Amino acid sequence: MRKNLTGFLLLNAGAFMDAAGFYFFLSPDNIAAGGINGLALVLNNYLPFMPLGSIVLILSIILLTIGFLLVGTSFGVKTVYCSIVIPLWIWALERLYPLEHPLAEDLLIQMIFGVIISSIGLAILFNLNASSGGSDIAARILYKYYGLDMGKGLFVIDFFIVIFAAFTFGVEKGLYALLGVILYSFTIDYMIAGLDTNQHVTIITRESEQVRQFIINELGRGVTIYMAQGGFDRQERQVLVSIVKRREYIKLRNYIRGLDPYAFISVQTTHKVLGEGFAPLD
């Protein structure tokens, strides 16, 4: 129950950050940095009487409907939920905090902060096995009917949105939109890697049995033990290998430090671990 509640709160937090980054920083300066939000920004220029959130919501519903008809029901409940919640957040922000002018005068500052805030939100969604829908659904359609990889499909969609933005708002805004698309890609990848970081720990110690018990009983993690021979003294020793969270590694390191000050610890950062105790295999 607690895990589900935490996941639900994170899902809404990620959706809000995506909406807030777009509404407060990208939309005031007409930076259509790809995705369904960027397309809605272009359309809003031709349909100024329609709220931005309403346009995003209509586009989301249209794409969801087409996706269900052409691709099937492979979209997760979380993706469907976010496809509806994100435009509702945008609509609510328009009502609660209407913007008469951009928050900053510098266009580059607006673009960078908008992309970073929105990217953090999207990374949270992706880490929860969800997405914002929109262009992701269009990319799935391209993949099914034309065999175009998801990454390439998203790039093609964003490219055309940037072209529309340049035609609508001018070449300068189009170039900023293209820069935003590139920054989105790097920032999301970096955030996903940072959110899912674990420590791959290799330990050689005279107190291997006590360390083994600590990893299993105190940290609740698994450990693999194998025998190795030292190259200097030719003596056989037990080598313990375990994968732990970053906070768990600190506990493990402090425990070993007090137990055996001559222990040897090798640590590698691992960005994706699948299996029991970590992310599910699917």
N, C-alpha and C positions, 0 to 999 in steps of 0.2 A: 504493500500500500504506500509506504513512504517513498520507495523507489519510483513508483508510478506517478506520485504527486510531484516529486522532484523533476522527473522527465517532462511532465505537463507544464510546470512553471518555466523550465528552460526552453521548451518549445515556444511558449508565448513570449518569453524574453527575446529569443532569437528573431521571431517574427516582428516584434516591436522595433528592434534595432535596425532591421532591414528597412522597415517603413520610415523610421525616424531619420536614418542617414539619407535616404532618398528625398524625403519631404523637406527637411530643414536645410540641406546643403546642395543637392543636385538639382531639384526642381526649380528653385528660385532663379538659377542662372541658366536654365534650359540645357543642362548637361545630360543628354540622353545616352548614358553609358551602357547601352545594350539591355537585353532582357525585356520582360513585359512592362516594367516600369518606364524604361526608356521609350518604348513604343507608345505608351499611354501619354507621355510627355509631348511627343510629336503630335499625336492626335488631338491633344488638348489645345494646341495652337490653332487648330482648325475648328475645334468645337469648344470655344471658351466658356460657353454657357453651362457646360457639364463639369461638375467637380472632378478633380483628378482621381480621387479615390473611387468614384463611380465608374470612370473609364477603366481603371485597373480591374475592378470587380467584374465588369461586363466581359472584358477580354479574358479574364481567368475562367469564368463560367463557359465562355465559348470554347476555349482551348480544352477545358476538362471534358466538355460534351463531345468534341471532335475526337479527343484522345480515347474516351470510352468506346466510341463507335469504331474507330480505326485500329486502335491498339489493343483494347480489351480492358479488363478490370485489374491490370497489373499494378496500378498506382496504389501506393499504400494509403492508409487512412490519414496518416500524419501529413502526407503531401496534399491530399484533398483539403484537410483542415487548414493548412498554411495558405493554400491558394485562396481561401475565403477570408482568413483572418488578416493577412497582410493588407489587402485593399481596405478592409474595414478599419484597420489602424490608421491608414492614410486619410480616410474619410473623417475619422474622429479627430485627427490632428488638424485638419482643415477647419473643423468646427470650433475646436477648443483654442487653437493658437493660429489664427489666420496671419499669413505673412504678407506684409505690404512691400518689403524689400529684402534682399539677401542679408544674412547675418554678418557676412564679411564682404568687403569691397574687392578683395583679391580673388579672382576667378580660380586660380590654381589652389589656393587654400580651401576654397569651397569644395572643389573636386576631390582633393586628397582626403579631407575629413569625411565627406560623404561616402566615398568608396570604402574607407577604413571601417567606419561605423557599420555600414551595411554589410561589409564582408565578414566582420566578426559575427553579426547576426546569422548570416548564411552558413558560416562555418559551424556554428552551434547547431543549426538545423541539420546539416549534413552529418555531423557527428552523432545525431540522434536518429540517423537513417531516415531523414525526411528531406524535403526540398521545398522551394518556394513555388513549385509548379511552373506555370507560364511557359517560358522558352524551353525548359526541360522537357515538357510534354511535346512541343513541336520537334525537338531533337529526336525524341523517341519515334515519332512518326517518320522522320527522315531515315532513321536507322532501319525501321521495319520495311519500308517500301523501296529504299534506294541503297541500303547497305552502308550508309554513311556513319562512321563512328560517332559516338555521342559527343566527344570533344570537338570533332570537326564540324558536326552539325550545329552545336552551340556557336562556334566561331562564325559559320556562314550566316546564321540568324542575326547575331550581333553585328556582323559586317553590314548587312543590309539596313539594320536599324540605324547604324552610324551614318550610312549614306543618306537615309531619309532625314536624319538630324542635320547633316551638313546642308542639304537642300532647303530645309525649313528654317534653320536658325543661322545659317552662314557657315563658311568653311572653318573659321576659327573655333566655333562651338563644336563643329564636327570633329576637329582634331583633338579638342579636349575630351570629347566623348570617346574617341578611339583610345586615347591615353588612359581614360577611366576603365575601359574594357580590359586593357593589358594589366593595369594595376589590380583590378578585381581578381584576375587569374592568379597572380603571384600572392596576393594577400590571403585569399581563401586557402590556397595550398599551404602557406606558412602557418595559418591559424589552425587548420586541421591537424597538421603535424604536431603543433604545440599542445593541442588539446588531448592528443592521444599518445603522449610520450611515456615510455616505461624504461626501466633500467635493467639491462642484462648484466648480471653480476657473476663474476667468477672468483672463487675464494679458495685460498690455500692456507690452512691453519692447523696448528697442533691440537686444537680443540674442535675438531670437525663435528664430533657427535653433538656437542652442546649447541653449536651453530645450526646444525641440522634441526634439532628440536626447536630452537628459537624461530627458525623460518616457518616450520610447520605449525607449531602451537601458538606462537605469538603473532606472527604476520598472516597466518592462514594461507601461505603460498606453498607451491610444490618445490621440490629440489631434486636435482639429478646428481648422483655421485659416481665418479669413475676414478680409476687408479692411474697415476702418472709417475714417471721416474724423473727425478731432478737431474739436470745435465751436469751440475757441478759436483755434487756428492754422491750421485747415482742411487740415492735412497728413494723408495717408493712412498708416495703420499696420496692422500685422498684429495680430490678436487671437487668442490661443490659448485654447482651452477644453478642459478635461479633467476627468474624475471619478476621484478617487483615494481610497484608504483614509486614515484619519486619520494613521497613522504615516508613510505615504508623503507626505502633505501637509507634514509637518514637514521632511522631507528636501528636498522641492521648495522650500519657503519659504527654507530656509537656503541652498540652492544659488543661488536668484535673488538673495538678499540680498548674497551675495559677488560675484555676477556683475554686477548692475546695481542699485545702491542707489536709483536713481530709478524703478524699475519700479513698475507699478500692479497690485495683486492684489486681486481680489474673491472672497470665499469664501462659499458657501452650504452649509448642511447638508442632505444628501439622505438620506432614510430608506429608500428602496428603489430599487435599481438592478438591472435584469434584462438579461442578455446576456452576451457573451463576457467572461470575466475576473471576472464577478460571479455573481449567482444565476441559475440556469437559467430560461428563459422559462416552463417548465411548473411 
